[in-house]
Structures are given as structure tokens and as C-alpha cells.
Amino acid sequence: MLERLPTWAWAVAAVTLVVVGARAALWAARVVRARAPARSRRVGAAGAARAAAVLERAGCRIVACEVVREGVVEVDGRPEPFVVRADFVVERRGRLWVAEAKGGPGSTSVHDRATRRQLLEYAHVFGVEGVLLVDGRRGTIHLVRFPRATGAPPPTG
């Protein structure tokens, strides 16, 4: 019986299979995308818990978690506010520090542009001398400071 099907019937069947397969692939992609934020939150929460334990073992007392501060940048003479959220404010030996927890590969390095810029914002907005970069996976803490730039004049024009 299958040998007697006309060519157009085979073409319709093939097109139908392609359309159904494409729709199934799109549905699967939507499901994966919808679950990604929840997974990211779970991974982030677990990393923050590990980082808190690392900080406490190092003698830091956690003063606050997920601390939000507003910073201001001036654009063409007008102040433009922005908001940053640091993972922790900690106290150690009478000094306050901002601590940022990282857990992804490469994200605990100042060679990662996004991490470096985030830490620079924290140092500026929180007015601290340095920021603690906590690697919850490895159990390490790095003190990151941004010394004032010297030498090169600012660009003109």
C-alpha cells in the first residue's frame, strides 16, 4: 500500500513532520528559557550561603545581606542615579567591607570585565577602600582595591 502513495503525499507527510518537529523544538526552547531564571536563583542562593560560611570562618561578621545603594553619575552636567546591590556588608576588626559572592568559573577573577566593573561600582558607591571578592566554590576571599590612576591626563575634546 505504501508503494502506491503518490509523490505529493510523501511531500505532505515530510512537511508535516518538519513543522511538528520545529514546533516541538520551539516549545522545548521556551521551557528551558522559562526555567533558567529559577535555576539561576537556586544556584545563586546556594553560592551566597557558601560565601557567607567562608566569610564567617575568616572572622567576618555579616552585618547585612543584599544591600541596595543608590549611586549617581553625572552626564552632561545632570545627575543620573543608578542602583547597585551588594551581596554582603561585613565587619571585621572594626572595619566595614562590601563583599561580593561569586561561584561561576572565571567570575571570581578581576580579569573578568563584568566582575571588575561591578567591584569598582561597589567601591565607589559604598565609599569603601576595598571590596571582598568571595569564591564560595573554592572557599577563598580576595581583597580588591582600586588605587587612584596616576600619570595619564584625562582625554580632552
Beta strands, then each sheet from edge to edge (+ up, - down):
strand 1: 61-75
strand 2: 78-92
strand 3: 95-102
strand 4: 130-135
strand 5: 140-145
sheet 1: 1+ 2- 3+ 4+ 5-
end
